[in-house]
Amino acid sequence: MGPLVHREGLPIIAMFVAGAALLWWLWLPLGIVGVVLTIWCVWFFRDPERQTPVLPSALIAPADGRILPIVKASPPEELGMGDAPLTRISIFMNVFNVHVNRIPADGRITAVHYRPGRFFNASFDKASVHNERMSARMTTAGGLDIAFVQIAGLVARRIRTTLSVGQEVRAGARYGLIRFGSRVDVYLPDGIEPRVSEGDHTVAGETVLAMSGQNSGESR
């Protein structure tokens, strides 16, 4: 069994607990508010186990959330993938979603790049271009060249990733977290069609975003 909450959340949860205790000592009604906020903080940093499908040709959702409009867009220039538009699937995470991010496929990381930027609402299309982001490029075990990008949102101020160039990764493995409302974009290679639509809700490590073939299998 994995951790109940992500380790990044432990210091923040501790601060919420301390704050709630202080408020409780000062005035009971404020203490009750502090307890409610502390419960929400623990809920935000929850880190549930997921069952990743065994589908070698599948690209799996890296985040919990809602699918925004699927568009053609150039991938982040810092990844060196060219400026030709690719299919971009964007997943918007609100403050109630699990914010632990997961690897979309088996493969090897070929580039990782952090870029500072703005903090527009992550549901806006311009967030992909202007907001602070952490971009990753990988070659999947099936030979696909894909990118996935953590993007800060209106209230998100910290992006965490454990990825490094040359790292071998597994589909569904945890790799990072964005605090307090954000999005993750996935750029698909030409010829790969999405299996999700705008408005669909995804589960990180479980929902199939797209497939390069017709393979099927059992859950891992």
C-alpha positions in Angstrom: 0.0 0.0 0.0 1.3 3.4 -0.9 1.3 6.6 1.2 -2.1 8.1 2.2 -0.8 11.6 1.4 2.0 12.9 -0.8 5.2 13.7 1.1 5.2 17.2 -0.4 2.0 17.9 1.6 3.3 16.8 5.0 5.0 20.2 6.0 1.9 22.1 4.8 -0.5 19.8 6.6 1.6 20.3 9.8 1.2 24.1 9.4 -2.5 23.7 9.0 -2.7 21.5 12.1 -0.7 24.1 14.1 -2.9 26.9 12.9 -6.1 25.0 13.7 -4.8 24.4 17.2 -3.9 28.0 17.7 -7.3 29.2 16.4 -9.1 26.6 18.7 -7.2 28.0 21.7 -8.1 31.6 20.7 -11.8 31.1 19.9 -13.8 27.9 19.4 -15.7 29.0 16.2 -12.3 29.9 14.6 -10.9 26.5 15.7 -13.7 24.7 13.9 -12.9 26.6 10.7 -9.3 25.7 11.2 -10.2 22.0 11.5 -12.3 22.1 8.4 -9.4 23.7 6.4 -7.0 21.1 7.8 -9.2 18.3 6.6 -9.4 19.9 3.2 -5.6 20.2 3.1 -5.2 16.5 3.9 -7.8 15.7 1.2 -5.9 17.9 -1.3 -2.6 16.0 -0.8 -4.1 12.5 -0.9 -2.2 10.0 -2.9 -4.4 7.0 -3.7 -3.2 3.8 -5.4 -4.2 3.3 -9.0 -4.5 0.3 -11.3 -2.7 1.1 -14.6 -4.0 -0.9 -17.6 -1.5 -3.2 -19.2 -1.8 -1.8 -22.7 1.6 -1.3 -24.3 0.2 0.9 -27.1 -1.8 3.1 -24.7 -1.1 6.6 -23.4 -2.5 7.0 -19.9 -3.8 10.2 -18.3 -1.0 11.9 -16.2 -3.6 13.8 -14.1 -7.0 13.6 -12.5 -9.4 16.3 -13.9 -11.5 17.4 -16.8 -10.6 17.4 -20.4 -10.4 20.9 -21.9 -10.9 21.5 -25.7 -8.6 19.2 -27.7 -6.7 21.3 -30.2 -3.7 21.4 -32.5 -0.9 23.3 -31.0 2.9 23.6 -31.2 4.7 21.8 -28.3 6.9 23.8 -25.9 9.8 25.2 -27.9 12.3 24.3 -25.2 11.8 20.6 -25.9 13.2 20.8 -29.4 10.2 19.1 -31.0 9.7 21.6 -33.8 6.9 24.1 -34.2 4.5 21.9 -36.3 1.1 21.7 -34.5 0.4 18.4 -32.7 -2.8 17.2 -31.0 -2.8 18.6 -27.5 -4.9 17.0 -24.8 -5.2 19.3 -21.7 -6.4 18.1 -18.3 -7.6 20.8 -15.9 -7.3 20.0 -12.2 -9.4 21.9 -9.7 -8.6 22.2 -6.0 -10.7 19.1 -5.2 -8.8 16.8 -7.7 -5.9 14.5 -6.7 -2.8 16.5 -7.8 -0.3 13.8 -7.9 0.9 13.4 -11.5 1.8 10.1 -13.2 3.8 8.9 -16.2 1.7 8.3 -19.4 3.6 5.4 -20.8 6.6 3.1 -20.4 9.7 4.6 -21.9 12.7 6.9 -21.4 12.8 10.6 -20.6 14.7 12.6 -23.3 14.3 16.1 -22.1 13.1 18.0 -19.0 12.9 21.8 -18.9 11.5 24.3 -16.4 10.3 27.7 -17.6 9.1 30.5 -15.3 6.0 32.4 -16.4 2.6 33.9 -15.5 -0.2 32.5 -13.5 -3.3 32.8 -15.6 -6.3 30.6 -14.8 -5.2 27.1 -15.9 -8.5 26.5 -17.8 -7.6 29.3 -20.2 -6.0 28.2 -23.5 -3.2 30.9 -23.1 -2.0 29.2 -19.9 -0.2 26.6 -22.1 1.9 29.3 -23.7 2.3 31.9 -20.9 2.2 30.2 -17.6 5.0 28.7 -15.5 5.6 25.1 -16.6 7.7 22.0 -16.3 8.0 20.2 -19.7 9.1 16.7 -20.3 9.7 14.8 -23.5 9.9 11.0 -23.7 10.3 8.2 -26.2 7.8 5.5 -25.3 8.7 1.8 -25.4 6.7 1.6 -28.6 8.9 4.3 -30.2 6.5 7.3 -29.9 7.9 10.8 -29.3 5.5 12.5 -26.8 5.6 15.4 -24.5 3.7 16.1 -21.2 3.7 19.5 -19.5 2.9 20.5 -15.9 1.4 24.0 -15.9 0.9 26.2 -12.9 -2.6 27.8 -12.5 -4.1 30.9 -11.0 -3.4 29.9 -7.4 -0.7 27.2 -8.0 2.7 28.4 -7.1 4.8 25.3 -7.0 5.5 22.5 -9.5 7.4 19.5 -8.4 8.9 16.8 -10.6 11.3 13.8 -10.0 12.2 13.4 -13.7 15.6 13.6 -15.2 17.1 13.1 -18.7 17.8 9.4 -19.5 15.5 8.1 -16.8 13.6 4.9 -17.6 10.0 5.3 -16.5 6.9 3.1 -16.2 3.3 4.0 -17.1 1.3 5.0 -14.1 4.4 5.8 -11.9 4.2 8.9 -9.8 6.5 11.7 -11.0 5.3 15.0 -9.6 2.7 17.3 -8.2 1.3 20.8 -8.7 -0.1 22.6 -5.7 -3.6 24.1 -5.7 -5.3 24.1 -9.1 -3.4 23.6 -12.4 -3.3 21.5 -15.6 -1.2 19.0 -17.5 -1.0 19.0 -21.3 -0.1 15.9 -23.4 1.1 16.3 -27.0 0.4 13.3 -29.2 2.5 12.3 -32.3 0.9 12.6 -35.7 -1.5 9.7 -36.5 -2.4 9.1 -32.8 -6.1 9.9 -32.2 -7.5 10.8 -28.8 -9.9 8.4 -27.1 -11.3 11.1 -24.8 -13.4 14.1 -25.6 -13.9 17.6 -24.2 -15.6 17.4 -20.8 -14.6 13.9 -20.0 -13.1 13.3 -16.5 -9.8 11.4 -16.2 -8.2 9.4 -13.5 -4.4 9.7 -13.4 -2.7 6.3 -14.1 -5.9 4.7 -15.3 -7.8 6.6 -18.0 -6.6 5.8 -21.6 -6.1 9.1 -23.5 -5.0 7.5 -26.8 -3.7 4.3 -28.4 -1.3 3.7 -31.2 -2.8 0.3 -31.9 -5.6 -2.0 -31.0 -3.9 -3.9 -28.1 -5.9 -4.9 -25.1 -5.0 -6.4 -21.8 -5.7 -6.7 -18.2 -5.2 -4.2 -15.4 -1.7 -4.1 -13.8 
